[in-house]
Amino acid sequence: MNAFLNFFKKEPLAFLALIVVVLYILIAIFAPFIATHDPFEVKTSMEVEGEKVYAPYAPGARHWFGTDQLGRDLFSRIVYGIRISIFVGIVARGLSMVVGVLIGLFAGFYGGALDNIVMRITDVFISIPAILLAMIVTLILSPSLTSVIIAIVVVGWPKVARLVRGQVMSITTNDYIEATEALGANNLRIIFKHVLPNCIGIIIVSFSMGIPGAVMYEAGLSFFGLGIQPPNPSLGSIISNGRGYLMFAPWYSIIPGIALALFVLSVNVLGDTLIDYYDPTYNR
Amino acid sequence: MIKLFSYIIKRLFSLIPIIIGLSILIFAFLYLIPGDVARMIAGPSATDEVVNSIRMEMGLNRPLYIQYFDFITDFLTGDFGKSYQSGNLIKNEIPQVFIRTLQLAITVQIISFFVGGVLGIISAIWRKTIWDRIIMAISVSGLSLPLFWSALVIQLIFSIYLGVLPPSGYESGFDQFIILPALTLMLPNSGMLARVTRSAIIDVMNFDYVRTARAKGLNNFWVVIKHIVRNALIPMITMTGTNLSRMMGGVIMIEIIFTWPGMGKYVYDALLSKDLPALQTATMLIAILVILINLLVDLSYALIDPRIKYEE
């Protein structure tokens, strides 16, 4: 606890980032209570002081972040968009970790031909630009929430597998692994009881540092119309819809972008400072 | 030298299984894309007979492995077929499109190298000062902004509010149209490079020869230029290469948003219109480009840094 406080005393920016991340998680969990309007409620025109005005309405007391062209409240849509972003970020990154870790564990432990084949497969996947690969996958599966998650897993697992494989290879040279082998433990037991626990550190780091990337892919796919489908709100599709109103209603695209960037930025800042802090050369 | 040469040959051979794997993956993926190609070409009002004859003509009724074999031999002989969308030979469309992407990518890389490099050097020299903090904050922001969103903001500022630059389009390559897409792509690239340069320089700063140079009485500026920057160039150059391959995803997005008619726009249009021959060819070529860039980065490592051994 003391180390925790010390860290934040030295790195106030990281503390701010932590608050933002926690806030986003709370927004995601309590979205229905935070949203001020029904995010699907359409109202294309309304009376303001006896005059008829048409959507999109500018930000104001009634609609904090304004509305879209159908009069749907942007604050509420962004709150629900954040919920989808965080959900996709955690689930898709989590599944990429499961796939990548399992493959990396076996490739690194058994080595030889298996390792060779697995590494060539990761080479193949990494050579196609991630956003293009993700677009192709969502097109095959037809765009939806599930397709987006699968696409992010297809894009994400190879790097995880490589990372874990490298770690496993360095762990298996340790004496205690040899000792366990000599004691007659079978391979599966060694992999899951001795090797995996030693990879937990990098797995946690890779999981959390991968969440912003997953969130970005979801937003990117939705921006290009291949992700979350209307009328469901996603930060990416809100930004994309606002493009047509950039001149008259710039808030429409700008605010959801800030909401997205703020989350990604906070996770990155938090991760960077933590990695720096635990780097032994930090105080040089 | 002979060792290096045989290393290069060996690495080139190691690309063969990757490219075979790539072709299988792309072939399989595109086979899975829903929609009947023959019916699409025939048009919605065509009778079943017409659709069937088109299918026969295109060889779509043959076993999959024969179709795959056809695809790979055609690809290797440079016969990419005709685009469904434009009806032109893809072979004739690609070079032009490819050059436009190179124009954008290389411009961005060169500018980012200098901008990122200078920011990184400043940041490293005045480490832990306010300047370092500001530069690092800008870099991490550049990395964290969604590209498709920063593109809109940049269009809003320069085209709508200031009205000084066209929001999108393409004329000859190096003219006013390249400024906004290049600026957008520079944000993450320079940010990445500034970070790499900073940490490379901080690493070098602690070496003995730097201390010796300082002890000799050289002033800080010359120590930095002569001894430190020179050694930090290796990671900077490799990072530029790595960035170039990583940047392809960003280039695709930026080309779509700024309607820059390069490979990215081409592949996206092919994807949306299910123009399979064009999509196949463009995806293969983009991936092969990425593989070759990565190979070059590896080779430049081996060339620049004598500590890297050629044999594994």
Interface residues (C-beta under 8 A of the other chain):
Chain A: L13 R120 I121 D123 V124 F125 S127 I128 P129 A130 I131 L132 M135 I136 V137 L139 I140 S142 P212 M216 A219 G220 F223 F224 G236 I239 S240 G242 R243 L246 M247 P250 S253 I254 G257 L260 A261 V264 L265 N268 V269 D272 R284
Chain B: P17 I18 G21 L22 L25 I26 F29 L30 L32 I33 P34 A137 V140 S141 L143 S144 L145 P146 L147 F148 W149 S150 L152 V153 Q155 L156 I160 I202 N206 M248 G249 I252 M253 I256 V267 Y268 L271 T283 I286 A287 I288 V290 I291 N294
